[in-house]
Amino acid sequence: PMRCTVFVLLCLVPFVEANSVLADILSTLGVTRVVQPDVAVPETVQVIGAGFGRTGTESLQTALQELGYKAYHMREVLDNGHEPAWHRLADAHKRVSQGKSIPKGGQIRDQDAEEVMDLLARKGYNATTDFPASLIFENLLRRNPNAKVILSVRTSPAAWAKSFVSTIGQFSWHMKRAPLCYLISPTFVTWIYEACGIFVDEEGIVKSDDASEAYSQWLDYVKATVPASQLVVHKPQDGWEPICKLLELSGDACPANQGRPYPHKNEGKFLAQVATFFTVLAYVFMVGKFLLPTLLVLWVLRRMFGGSHVAGAAKKSQ
């Protein structure tokens, strides 16, 4: 099934240039990924993003890149084939956390996060944003004690939960069904959410109230963990100033003083399109699982008995 799914998706590649949404979907799945070389000198992480996905993390990544950083994001995981390292971290954490979320005493051990942190260093990343890197903000901070932490947020827990459930919160449902379950481990996305304290039921469904509560607990946990002098809580609407202050950028080193607007990369529309795409695809696979065998049986029966009926009817007409 995995080979068939990948084959179908690869057949779509010739149409990528004509459809930017399809191009992004294939990139997100890693179908069009590239090999990422190691850097000559491993980097140290200087800026750590501790916010959940759907808090302006792609805008933050773009902002950090404009400041000269190489920032990590969920797309980096998929585009560059980093999933195996994260899967091993997820498996290790699940074994030792005994079902506890990070804010509830299920912290990730440094030795379990070491492979991923070494990977970031080898690939030249000196900043992080978004899931899943936000889950190891404590580990990164212990390894890089002078790093600054940006906790990206939305206007309210309810606003975040609404955005999350309508976009990436649906992926846990998709991951439990074909074709996505053949491409990405269903347990990986579920682990990300449950490690944050977001409950995912057996069907892969996330409820808005559960997501909102987990989000609030995460904000409190990060604020209680990171020294105030190294932390800024940031909304995209806040612009450059809080980030420049945290990173001690003044004069022309801060884009705000040059009149440059803060990046606005709203992934909501794209992620909603991806969610719709895979919802439709999942139902197609569900129907096809039953429809194709039925059509095959009917075709076999027609081959076996259809010819004799036709011949009999022809004789009678004579």
Phi and psi restraints in degrees (value plus and minus 20) as a CYANA .aco file:
   2 MET   PHI     -82.6   -42.6
   2 MET   PSI     -64.0   -24.0
   3 ARG   PHI     -83.0   -43.0
   3 ARG   PSI     -60.1   -20.1
   4 CYS   PHI     -84.4   -44.4
   4 CYS   PSI     -61.5   -21.5
   5 THR   PHI     -84.2   -44.2
   5 THR   PSI     -66.9   -26.9
   6 VAL   PHI     -81.9   -41.9
   6 VAL   PSI     -59.4   -19.4
   7 PHE   PHI     -81.1   -41.1
   7 PHE   PSI     -65.3   -25.3
   8 VAL   PHI     -80.4   -40.4
   8 VAL   PSI     -64.3   -24.3
   9 LEU   PHI     -86.9   -46.9
   9 LEU   PSI     -58.1   -18.1
  10 LEU   PHI     -85.3   -45.3
  10 LEU   PSI     -52.0   -12.0
  11 CYS   PHI     -83.8   -43.8
  11 CYS   PSI     -41.4    -1.4
  12 LEU   PHI    -102.3   -62.3
  12 LEU   PSI     -35.5     4.5
  13 VAL   PHI     -74.7   -34.7
  13 VAL   PSI     -61.6   -21.6
  14 PRO   PHI     -77.8   -37.8
  14 PRO   PSI     -41.7    -1.7
  15 PHE   PHI    -113.1   -73.1
  15 PHE   PSI     -18.8    21.2
  16 VAL   PHI     -78.8   -38.8
  16 VAL   PSI     -65.7   -25.7
  17 GLU   PHI     -83.6   -43.6
  17 GLU   PSI     -44.5    -4.5
  18 ALA   PHI    -110.2   -70.2
  18 ALA   PSI     -25.9    14.1
  19 ASN   PHI    -164.2  -124.2
  19 ASN   PSI      80.5   120.5
  20 SER   PHI     -86.2   -46.2
  20 SER   PSI     -52.9   -12.9
  21 VAL   PHI     -84.9   -44.9
  21 VAL   PSI     -64.5   -24.5
  22 LEU   PHI     -82.2   -42.2
  22 LEU   PSI     -58.8   -18.8
  23 ALA   PHI     -80.4   -40.4
  23 ALA   PSI     -63.3   -23.3
  24 ASP   PHI     -86.7   -46.7
  24 ASP   PSI     -57.7   -17.7
  25 ILE   PHI     -84.0   -44.0
  25 ILE   PSI     -66.7   -26.7
  26 LEU   PHI     -83.3   -43.3
  26 LEU   PSI     -57.5   -17.5
  27 SER   PHI     -86.2   -46.2
  27 SER   PSI     -62.2   -22.2
  28 THR   PHI     -81.3   -41.3
  28 THR   PSI     -56.3   -16.3
  29 LEU   PHI     -98.4   -58.4
  29 LEU   PSI     -31.0     9.0
  30 GLY   PHI      64.7   104.7
  30 GLY   PSI     -12.2    27.8
  31 VAL   PHI     -86.8   -46.8
  31 VAL   PSI     -53.9   -13.9
  32 THR   PHI    -128.2   -88.2
  32 THR   PSI      10.6    50.6
  33 ARG   PHI     -90.9   -50.9
  33 ARG   PSI     141.8   181.8
  34 VAL   PHI    -141.0  -101.0
  34 VAL   PSI     139.4   179.4
  35 VAL   PHI    -102.6   -62.6
  35 VAL   PSI     108.1   148.1
  36 GLN   PHI    -122.2   -82.2
  36 GLN   PSI      97.2   137.2
  37 PRO   PHI     -95.4   -55.4
  37 PRO   PSI     139.2   179.2
  38 ASP   PHI     -95.6   -55.6
  38 ASP   PSI     132.8   172.8
  39 VAL   PHI    -105.9   -65.9
  39 VAL   PSI     140.9   180.9
  40 ALA   PHI     -85.8   -45.8
  40 ALA   PSI     -61.3   -21.3
  41 VAL   PHI    -142.3  -102.3
  41 VAL   PSI      99.6   139.6
  42 PRO   PHI     -76.1   -36.1
  42 PRO   PSI     121.9   161.9
  43 GLU   PHI    -110.5   -70.5
  43 GLU   PSI     139.6   179.6
  44 THR   PHI    -129.5   -89.5
  44 THR   PSI     124.1   164.1
  45 VAL   PHI     -98.1   -58.1
  45 VAL   PSI     103.8   143.8
  46 GLN   PHI    -124.9   -84.9
  46 GLN   PSI     -45.8    -5.8
  47 VAL   PHI    -150.9  -110.9
  47 VAL   PSI     106.4   146.4
  48 ILE   PHI    -135.3   -95.3
  48 ILE   PSI     102.9   142.9
  49 GLY   PHI    -110.1   -70.1
  49 GLY   PSI     100.9   140.9
  50 ALA   PHI    -127.4   -87.4
  50 ALA   PSI     -12.7    27.3
  51 GLY   PHI    -108.4   -68.4
  51 GLY   PSI     135.8   175.8
  52 PHE   PHI     -86.5   -46.5
  52 PHE   PSI     141.5   181.5
  53 GLY   PHI     -81.8   -41.8
  53 GLY   PSI     136.3   176.3
  54 ARG   PHI      51.3    91.3
  54 ARG   PSI       9.1    49.1
  55 THR   PHI    -143.3  -103.3
  55 THR   PSI       8.7    48.7
  56 GLY   PHI      61.4   101.4
  56 GLY   PSI      10.6    50.6
  57 THR   PHI     -90.7   -50.7
  57 THR   PSI     -52.6   -12.6
  58 GLU   PHI     -92.1   -52.1
  58 GLU   PSI     -55.5   -15.5
  59 SER   PHI     -83.3   -43.3
  59 SER   PSI     -61.7   -21.7
  60 LEU   PHI     -84.7   -44.7
  60 LEU   PSI     -62.0   -22.0
  61 GLN   PHI     -78.8   -38.8
  61 GLN   PSI     -65.5   -25.5
  62 THR   PHI     -82.8   -42.8
  62 THR   PSI     -61.5   -21.5
  63 ALA   PHI     -81.8   -41.8
  63 ALA   PSI     -65.0   -25.0
  64 LEU   PHI     -85.1   -45.1
  64 LEU   PSI     -57.0   -17.0
  65 GLN   PHI     -86.1   -46.1
  65 GLN   PSI     -55.8   -15.8
  66 GLU   PHI     -85.1   -45.1
  66 GLU   PSI     -46.5    -6.5
  67 LEU   PHI    -105.9   -65.9
  67 LEU   PSI     -20.6    19.4
  68 GLY   PHI      82.8   122.8
  68 GLY   PSI     -16.9    23.1
  69 TYR   PHI    -108.6   -68.6
  69 TYR   PSI     137.5   177.5
  70 LYS   PHI    -125.3   -85.3
  70 LYS   PSI      86.5   126.5
  71 ALA   PHI    -123.1   -83.1
  71 ALA   PSI     120.0   160.0
  72 TYR   PHI    -112.7   -72.7
  72 TYR   PSI     123.5   163.5
  73 HIS   PHI    -169.5  -129.5
  73 HIS   PSI     143.2   183.2
  74 MET   PHI     -73.0   -33.0
  74 MET   PSI     -55.3   -15.3
  75 ARG   PHI     -83.6   -43.6
  75 ARG   PSI     -50.5   -10.5
  76 GLU   PHI     -84.7   -44.7
  76 GLU   PSI     -55.0   -15.0
  77 VAL   PHI     -81.0   -41.0
  77 VAL   PSI     -68.8   -28.8
  78 LEU   PHI     -98.9   -58.9
  78 LEU   PSI     -60.2   -20.2
  79 ASP   PHI     -86.8   -46.8
  79 ASP   PSI     -49.1    -9.1
  80 ASN   PHI    -132.9   -92.9
  80 ASN   PSI      -9.8    30.2
  81 GLY   PHI      49.3    89.3
  81 GLY   PSI      17.6    57.6
  82 HIS   PHI    -110.1   -70.1
  82 HIS   PSI     -18.3    21.7
  83 GLU   PHI     -76.6   -36.6
  83 GLU   PSI     -63.2   -23.2
  84 PRO   PHI     -75.1   -35.1
  84 PRO   PSI     -61.7   -21.7
  85 ALA   PHI     -84.7   -44.7
  85 ALA   PSI     -61.1   -21.1
  86 TRP   PHI     -89.7   -49.7
  86 TRP   PSI     -55.2   -15.2
  87 HIS   PHI     -83.0   -43.0
  87 HIS   PSI     -60.5   -20.5
  88 ARG   PHI     -85.7   -45.7
  88 ARG   PSI     -58.2   -18.2
  89 LEU   PHI     -84.1   -44.1
  89 LEU   PSI     -64.2   -24.2
  90 ALA   PHI     -80.1   -40.1
  90 ALA   PSI     -64.9   -24.9
  91 ASP   PHI     -82.3   -42.3
  91 ASP   PSI     -63.0   -23.0
  92 ALA   PHI     -84.8   -44.8
  92 ALA   PSI     -62.1   -22.1
  93 HIS   PHI     -85.7   -45.7
  93 HIS   PSI     -60.7   -20.7
  94 LYS   PHI     -83.7   -43.7
  94 LYS   PSI     -53.9   -13.9
  95 ARG   PHI     -87.5   -47.5
  95 ARG   PSI     -57.8   -17.8
  96 VAL   PHI    -118.4   -78.4
  96 VAL   PSI     -40.1    -0.1
  97 SER   PHI    -100.8   -60.8
  97 SER   PSI     -38.1     1.9
  98 GLN   PHI      34.6    74.6
  98 GLN   PSI      19.8    59.8
  99 GLY   PHI      63.1   103.1
  99 GLY   PSI     -20.0    20.0
 100 LYS   PHI    -104.4   -64.4
 100 LYS   PSI     121.3   161.3
 101 SER   PHI     -97.5   -57.5
 101 SER   PSI     146.3   186.3
 102 ILE   PHI     -79.5   -39.5
 102 ILE   PSI     -66.8   -26.8
 103 PRO   PHI     -88.1   -48.1
 103 PRO   PSI     -36.4     3.6
 104 LYS   PHI    -124.9   -84.9
 104 LYS   PSI       6.0    46.0
 105 GLY   PHI      80.7   120.7
 105 GLY   PSI     -15.9    24.1
 106 GLY   PHI    -122.7   -82.7
 106 GLY   PSI      28.3    68.3
 107 GLN   PHI     -82.4   -42.4
 107 GLN   PSI     132.0   172.0
 108 ILE   PHI    -101.4   -61.4
 108 ILE   PSI     110.5   150.5
 109 ARG   PHI     -94.9   -54.9
 109 ARG   PSI     127.1   167.1
 110 ASP   PHI     -80.1   -40.1
 110 ASP   PSI     -58.9   -18.9
 111 GLN   PHI     -86.7   -46.7
 111 GLN   PSI     -47.4    -7.4
 112 ASP   PHI     -98.3   -58.3
 112 ASP   PSI     -49.2    -9.2
 113 ALA   PHI    -109.8   -69.8
 113 ALA   PSI     -25.1    14.9
 114 GLU   PHI     -80.5   -40.5
 114 GLU   PSI     -62.8   -22.8
 115 GLU   PHI     -80.9   -40.9
 115 GLU   PSI     -64.3   -24.3
 116 VAL   PHI     -86.4   -46.4
 116 VAL   PSI     -62.6   -22.6
 117 MET   PHI     -85.0   -45.0
 117 MET   PSI     -57.3   -17.3
 118 ASP   PHI     -85.2   -45.2
 118 ASP   PSI     -57.8   -17.8
 119 LEU   PHI     -81.1   -41.1
 119 LEU   PSI     -65.7   -25.7
 120 LEU   PHI     -79.3   -39.3
 120 LEU   PSI     -62.4   -22.4
 121 ALA   PHI     -84.6   -44.6
 121 ALA   PSI     -64.4   -24.4
 122 ARG   PHI     -85.1   -45.1
 122 ARG   PSI     -53.7   -13.7
 123 LYS   PHI    -108.5   -68.5
 123 LYS   PSI     -19.1    20.9
 124 GLY   PHI      68.0   108.0
 124 GLY   PSI      -4.7    35.3
 125 TYR   PHI    -101.4   -61.4
 125 TYR   PSI     110.7   150.7
 126 ASN   PHI    -141.3  -101.3
 126 ASN   PSI      -7.2    32.8
 127 ALA   PHI    -172.8  -132.8
 127 ALA   PSI     133.3   173.3
 128 THR   PHI    -153.8  -113.8
 128 THR   PSI     132.5   172.5
 129 THR   PHI    -167.9  -127.9
 129 THR   PSI     144.1   184.1
 130 ASP   PHI      48.4    88.4
 130 ASP   PSI     150.8   190.8
 131 PHE   PHI     -85.5   -45.5
 131 PHE   PSI     131.7   171.7
 132 PRO   PHI    -108.9   -68.9
 132 PRO   PSI     -22.9    17.1
 133 ALA   PHI     -83.7   -43.7
 133 ALA   PSI     -48.3    -8.3
 134 SER   PHI     -83.1   -43.1
 134 SER   PSI     -43.1    -3.1
 135 LEU   PHI     -90.0   -50.0
 135 LEU   PSI     -41.5    -1.5
 136 ILE   PHI    -129.1   -89.1
 136 ILE   PSI       7.7    47.7
 137 PHE   PHI     -80.1   -40.1
 137 PHE   PSI     -56.6   -16.6
 138 GLU   PHI     -86.7   -46.7
 138 GLU   PSI     -63.3   -23.3
 139 ASN   PHI     -83.6   -43.6
 139 ASN   PSI     -62.6   -22.6
 140 LEU   PHI     -84.5   -44.5
 140 LEU   PSI     -57.5   -17.5
 141 LEU   PHI     -90.0   -50.0
 141 LEU   PSI     -55.9   -15.9
 142 ARG   PHI     -88.0   -48.0
 142 ARG   PSI     -57.4   -17.4
 143 ARG   PHI     -93.1   -53.1
 143 ARG   PSI     -52.6   -12.6
 144 ASN   PHI    -145.1  -105.1
 144 ASN   PSI      54.8    94.8
 145 PRO   PHI     -83.0   -43.0
 145 PRO   PSI     -37.1     2.9
 146 ASN   PHI    -115.3   -75.3
 146 ASN   PSI     -18.4    21.6
 147 ALA   PHI     -87.4   -47.4
 147 ALA   PSI     134.1   174.1
 148 LYS   PHI    -120.0   -80.0
 148 LYS   PSI     128.6   168.6
 149 VAL   PHI    -138.4   -98.4
 149 VAL   PSI     108.6   148.6
 150 ILE   PHI    -131.4   -91.4
 150 ILE   PSI      96.1   136.1
 151 LEU   PHI    -116.7   -76.7
 151 LEU   PSI      77.9   117.9
 152 SER   PHI     -97.6   -57.6
 152 SER   PSI     117.8   157.8
 153 VAL   PHI    -159.2  -119.2
 153 VAL   PSI     148.1   188.1
 154 ARG   PHI    -127.2   -87.2
 154 ARG   PSI    -198.7  -158.7
 155 THR   PHI     -85.8   -45.8
 155 THR   PSI     -47.8    -7.8
 156 SER   PHI    -180.4  -140.4
 156 SER   PSI     139.2   179.2
 157 PRO   PHI     -77.8   -37.8
 157 PRO   PSI     -59.0   -19.0
 158 ALA   PHI     -85.1   -45.1
 158 ALA   PSI     -59.8   -19.8
 159 ALA   PHI     -85.3   -45.3
 159 ALA   PSI     -60.6   -20.6
 160 TRP   PHI     -85.0   -45.0
 160 TRP   PSI     -66.6   -26.6
 161 ALA   PHI     -80.2   -40.2
 161 ALA   PSI     -59.8   -19.8
 162 LYS   PHI     -82.4   -42.4
 162 LYS   PSI     -64.5   -24.5
 163 SER   PHI     -86.9   -46.9
 163 SER   PSI     -62.5   -22.5
 164 PHE   PHI     -83.6   -43.6
 164 PHE   PSI     -69.3   -29.3
 165 VAL   PHI     -85.6   -45.6
 165 VAL   PSI     -50.4   -10.4
 166 SER   PHI    -105.4   -65.4
 166 SER   PSI     -26.5    13.5
 167 THR   PHI    -148.9  -108.9
 167 THR   PSI    -120.3   -80.3
 168 ILE   PHI     -89.5   -49.5
 168 ILE   PSI     -38.6     1.4
 169 GLY   PHI     -85.6   -45.6
 169 GLY   PSI     -39.0     1.0
 170 GLN   PHI    -100.2   -60.2
 170 GLN   PSI     -37.1     2.9
 171 PHE   PHI     -86.0   -46.0
 171 PHE   PSI     -47.3    -7.3
 172 SER   PHI     -84.9   -44.9
 172 SER   PSI     -50.9   -10.9
 173 TRP   PHI     -91.9   -51.9
 173 TRP   PSI     -64.3   -24.3
 174 HIS   PHI     -83.4   -43.4
 174 HIS   PSI     -58.4   -18.4
 175 MET   PHI     -85.2   -45.2
 175 MET   PSI     -40.6    -0.6
 176 LYS   PHI    -108.9   -68.9
 176 LYS   PSI     -17.8    22.2
 177 ARG   PHI    -154.0  -114.0
 177 ARG   PSI     135.5   175.5
 178 ALA   PHI     -88.8   -48.8
 178 ALA   PSI     126.7   166.7
 179 PRO   PHI    -113.4   -73.4
 179 PRO   PSI     -29.7    10.3
 180 LEU   PHI     -85.9   -45.9
 180 LEU   PSI     -49.5    -9.5
 181 CYS   PHI     -85.1   -45.1
 181 CYS   PSI     -38.9     1.1
 182 TYR   PHI    -106.4   -66.4
 182 TYR   PSI     -32.5     7.5
 183 LEU   PHI    -125.4   -85.4
 183 LEU   PSI     -56.9   -16.9
 184 ILE   PHI    -151.7  -111.7
 184 ILE   PSI     116.7   156.7
 185 SER   PHI     -79.4   -39.4
 185 SER   PSI     104.3   144.3
 186 PRO   PHI     -80.4   -40.4
 186 PRO   PSI     -49.6    -9.6
 187 THR   PHI     -93.9   -53.9
 187 THR   PSI     -41.1    -1.1
 188 PHE   PHI     -86.7   -46.7
 188 PHE   PSI     -73.4   -33.4
 189 VAL   PHI     -84.5   -44.5
 189 VAL   PSI     -61.6   -21.6
 190 THR   PHI     -79.8   -39.8
 190 THR   PSI     -61.0   -21.0
 191 TRP   PHI     -81.4   -41.4
 191 TRP   PSI     -64.4   -24.4
 192 ILE   PHI     -74.8   -34.8
 192 ILE   PSI     -68.4   -28.4
 193 TYR   PHI     -89.2   -49.2
 193 TYR   PSI     -64.6   -24.6
 194 GLU   PHI     -89.9   -49.9
 194 GLU   PSI     -51.9   -11.9
 195 ALA   PHI     -84.6   -44.6
 195 ALA   PSI     -49.3    -9.3
 196 CYS   PHI    -100.2   -60.2
 196 CYS   PSI     -33.7     6.3
 197 GLY   PHI      80.2   120.2
 197 GLY   PSI     -10.1    29.9
 198 ILE   PHI    -109.0   -69.0
 198 ILE   PSI      98.6   138.6
 199 PHE   PHI     -96.1   -56.1
 199 PHE   PSI     112.0   152.0
 200 VAL   PHI    -139.7   -99.7
 200 VAL   PSI     101.6   141.6
 201 ASP   PHI     -97.5   -57.5
 201 ASP   PSI     159.5   199.5
 202 GLU   PHI     -83.1   -43.1
 202 GLU   PSI     -45.2    -5.2
 203 GLU   PHI    -105.1   -65.1
 203 GLU   PSI     -24.7    15.3
 204 GLY   PHI      67.0   107.0
 204 GLY   PSI      -1.8    38.2
 205 ILE   PHI    -117.0   -77.0
 205 ILE   PSI     117.4   157.4
 206 VAL   PHI    -132.4   -92.4
 206 VAL   PSI     111.1   151.1
 207 LYS   PHI    -113.0   -73.0
 207 LYS   PSI     125.6   165.6
 208 SER   PHI     -80.6   -40.6
 208 SER   PSI     -62.1   -22.1
 209 ASP   PHI     -83.9   -43.9
 209 ASP   PSI     -61.6   -21.6
 210 ASP   PHI     -83.3   -43.3
 210 ASP   PSI     -61.9   -21.9
 211 ALA   PHI     -85.0   -45.0
 211 ALA   PSI     -62.3   -22.3
 212 SER   PHI     -82.9   -42.9
 212 SER   PSI     -62.8   -22.8
 213 GLU   PHI     -85.3   -45.3
 213 GLU   PSI     -63.3   -23.3
 214 ALA   PHI     -83.1   -43.1
 214 ALA   PSI     -59.0   -19.0
 215 TYR   PHI     -81.3   -41.3
 215 TYR   PSI     -66.8   -26.8
 216 SER   PHI     -82.1   -42.1
 216 SER   PSI     -62.1   -22.1
 217 GLN   PHI     -84.8   -44.8
 217 GLN   PSI     -56.6   -16.6
 218 TRP   PHI     -86.2   -46.2
 218 TRP   PSI     -63.0   -23.0
 219 LEU   PHI     -79.7   -39.7
 219 LEU   PSI     -65.0   -25.0
 220 ASP   PHI     -82.5   -42.5
 220 ASP   PSI     -59.4   -19.4
 221 TYR   PHI     -86.1   -46.1
 221 TYR   PSI     -65.4   -25.4
 222 VAL   PHI     -83.3   -43.3
 222 VAL   PSI     -64.7   -24.7
 223 LYS   PHI     -83.1   -43.1
 223 LYS   PSI     -54.1   -14.1
 224 ALA   PHI     -99.0   -59.0
 224 ALA   PSI     -38.6     1.4
 225 THR   PHI    -114.7   -74.7
 225 THR   PSI     -60.4   -20.4
 226 VAL   PHI    -110.7   -70.7
 226 VAL   PSI     112.8   152.8
 227 PRO   PHI     -75.7   -35.7
 227 PRO   PSI     118.3   158.3
 228 ALA   PHI     -78.8   -38.8
 228 ALA   PSI     -52.6   -12.6
 229 SER   PHI     -90.3   -50.3
 229 SER   PSI     -35.3     4.7
 230 GLN   PHI    -130.1   -90.1
 230 GLN   PSI     -12.6    27.4
 231 LEU   PHI    -144.1  -104.1
 231 LEU   PSI     120.8   160.8
 232 VAL   PHI    -154.0  -114.0
 232 VAL   PSI     116.9   156.9
 233 VAL   PHI    -116.0   -76.0
 233 VAL   PSI     104.3   144.3
 234 HIS   PHI    -153.1  -113.1
 234 HIS   PSI     109.7   149.7
 235 LYS   PHI    -125.4   -85.4
 235 LYS   PSI     128.9   168.9
 236 PRO   PHI     -74.4   -34.4
 236 PRO   PSI     -52.1   -12.1
 237 GLN   PHI     -86.8   -46.8
 237 GLN   PSI     -38.7     1.3
 238 ASP   PHI     -92.1   -52.1
 238 ASP   PSI     -40.9    -0.9
 239 GLY   PHI      52.6    92.6
 239 GLY   PSI    -174.8  -134.8
 240 TRP   PHI     -96.6   -56.6
 240 TRP   PSI     -53.1   -13.1
 241 GLU   PHI     -74.0   -34.0
 241 GLU   PSI     -70.1   -30.1
 242 PRO   PHI     -82.2   -42.2
 242 PRO   PSI     -56.1   -16.1
 243 ILE   PHI     -89.5   -49.5
 243 ILE   PSI     -63.7   -23.7
 244 CYS   PHI     -82.2   -42.2
 244 CYS   PSI     -59.1   -19.1
 245 LYS   PHI     -84.1   -44.1
 245 LYS   PSI     -64.3   -24.3
 246 LEU   PHI     -82.1   -42.1
 246 LEU   PSI     -62.1   -22.1
 247 LEU   PHI    -108.1   -68.1
 247 LEU   PSI     -16.2    23.8
 248 GLU   PHI      38.3    78.3
 248 GLU   PSI      27.2    67.2
 249 LEU   PHI    -124.2   -84.2
 249 LEU   PSI     105.4   145.4
 250 SER   PHI    -151.0  -111.0
 250 SER   PSI     150.5   190.5
 251 GLY   PHI      40.7    80.7
 251 GLY   PSI    -163.2  -123.2
 252 ASP   PHI     -89.9   -49.9
 252 ASP   PSI     -31.6     8.4
 253 ALA   PHI     -87.9   -47.9
 253 ALA   PSI     -41.5    -1.5
 254 CYS   PHI    -118.2   -78.2
 254 CYS   PSI     100.0   140.0
 255 PRO   PHI     -76.5   -36.5
 255 PRO   PSI     -47.4    -7.4
 256 ALA   PHI     -81.2   -41.2
 256 ALA   PSI     -53.6   -13.6
 257 ASN   PHI     -96.5   -56.5
 257 ASN   PSI     -30.4     9.6
 258 GLN   PHI    -119.5   -79.5
 258 GLN   PSI     -20.0    20.0
 259 GLY   PHI      59.5    99.5
 259 GLY   PSI      -6.7    33.3
 260 ARG   PHI    -102.5   -62.5
 260 ARG   PSI     109.2   149.2
 261 PRO   PHI     -91.0   -51.0
 261 PRO   PSI     132.1   172.1
 262 TYR   PHI     -89.4   -49.4
 262 TYR   PSI     119.8   159.8
 263 PRO   PHI     -79.6   -39.6
 263 PRO   PSI     124.6   164.6
 264 HIS   PHI    -148.4  -108.4
 264 HIS   PSI      76.5   116.5
 265 LYS   PHI    -133.8   -93.8
 265 LYS   PSI      68.0   108.0
 266 ASN   PHI    -106.0   -66.0
 266 ASN   PSI      86.3   126.3
 267 GLU   PHI    -102.2   -62.2
 267 GLU   PSI     -25.7    14.3
 268 GLY   PHI     -74.0   -34.0
 268 GLY   PSI     -67.6   -27.6
 269 LYS   PHI     -84.2   -44.2
 269 LYS   PSI     -65.1   -25.1
 270 PHE   PHI     -82.2   -42.2
 270 PHE   PSI     -66.1   -26.1
 271 LEU   PHI     -85.6   -45.6
 271 LEU   PSI     -54.9   -14.9
 272 ALA   PHI     -85.3   -45.3
 272 ALA   PSI     -58.6   -18.6
 273 GLN   PHI     -85.4   -45.4
 273 GLN   PSI     -61.2   -21.2
 274 VAL   PHI     -82.4   -42.4
 274 VAL   PSI     -64.9   -24.9
 275 ALA   PHI     -80.6   -40.6
 275 ALA   PSI     -64.0   -24.0
 276 THR   PHI     -84.0   -44.0
 276 THR   PSI     -62.8   -22.8
 277 PHE   PHI     -76.2   -36.2
 277 PHE   PSI     -68.4   -28.4
 278 PHE   PHI     -97.8   -57.8
 278 PHE   PSI     -45.2    -5.2
 279 THR   PHI     -85.0   -45.0
 279 THR   PSI     -68.2   -28.2
 280 VAL   PHI     -81.2   -41.2
 280 VAL   PSI     -65.0   -25.0
 281 LEU   PHI     -82.7   -42.7
 281 LEU   PSI     -58.7   -18.7
 282 ALA   PHI     -82.6   -42.6
 282 ALA   PSI     -63.0   -23.0
 283 TYR   PHI     -89.1   -49.1
 283 TYR   PSI     -53.9   -13.9
 284 VAL   PHI     -81.6   -41.6
 284 VAL   PSI     -64.4   -24.4
 285 PHE   PHI     -85.4   -45.4
 285 PHE   PSI     -58.8   -18.8
 286 MET   PHI     -81.8   -41.8
 286 MET   PSI     -67.9   -27.9
 287 VAL   PHI     -85.9   -45.9
 287 VAL   PSI     -63.2   -23.2
 288 GLY   PHI     -82.5   -42.5
 288 GLY   PSI     -51.4   -11.4
 289 LYS   PHI     -80.4   -40.4
 289 LYS   PSI     -52.8   -12.8
 290 PHE   PHI    -117.9   -77.9
 290 PHE   PSI     -53.7   -13.7
 291 LEU   PHI     -92.1   -52.1
 291 LEU   PSI     -62.2   -22.2
 292 LEU   PHI     -83.1   -43.1
 292 LEU   PSI     -67.0   -27.0
 293 PRO   PHI     -80.3   -40.3
 293 PRO   PSI     -56.9   -16.9
 294 THR   PHI     -84.0   -44.0
 294 THR   PSI     -64.4   -24.4
 295 LEU   PHI     -84.0   -44.0
 295 LEU   PSI     -57.3   -17.3
 296 LEU   PHI     -84.4   -44.4
 296 LEU   PSI     -63.5   -23.5
 297 VAL   PHI     -82.4   -42.4
 297 VAL   PSI     -63.9   -23.9
 298 LEU   PHI     -83.0   -43.0
 298 LEU   PSI     -58.4   -18.4
 299 TRP   PHI     -85.4   -45.4
 299 TRP   PSI     -61.9   -21.9
 300 VAL   PHI     -83.8   -43.8
 300 VAL   PSI     -64.5   -24.5
 301 LEU   PHI     -82.1   -42.1
 301 LEU   PSI     -59.6   -19.6
 302 ARG   PHI     -84.4   -44.4
 302 ARG   PSI     -61.0   -21.0
 303 ARG   PHI     -84.8   -44.8
 303 ARG   PSI     -55.7   -15.7
 304 MET   PHI     -96.5   -56.5
 304 MET   PSI     -63.9   -23.9
 305 PHE   PHI    -136.0   -96.0
 305 PHE   PSI     -37.8     2.2
 306 GLY   PHI     -82.2   -42.2
 306 GLY   PSI     -59.0   -19.0
 307 GLY   PHI     -85.1   -45.1
 307 GLY   PSI     -61.1   -21.1
 308 SER   PHI     -88.0   -48.0
 308 SER   PSI     -57.3   -17.3
 309 HIS   PHI     -84.5   -44.5
 309 HIS   PSI     -60.3   -20.3
 310 VAL   PHI     -86.1   -46.1
 310 VAL   PSI     -62.6   -22.6
 311 ALA   PHI     -84.9   -44.9
 311 ALA   PSI     -61.4   -21.4
 312 GLY   PHI     -83.7   -43.7
 312 GLY   PSI     -62.1   -22.1
 313 ALA   PHI     -84.0   -44.0
 313 ALA   PSI     -55.8   -15.8
 314 ALA   PHI     -87.2   -47.2
 314 ALA   PSI     -60.1   -20.1
 315 LYS   PHI     -85.3   -45.3
 315 LYS   PSI     -61.5   -21.5
 316 LYS   PHI     -83.1   -43.1
 316 LYS   PSI     -55.3   -15.3
 317 SER   PHI     -90.1   -50.1
 317 SER   PSI     -42.4    -2.4
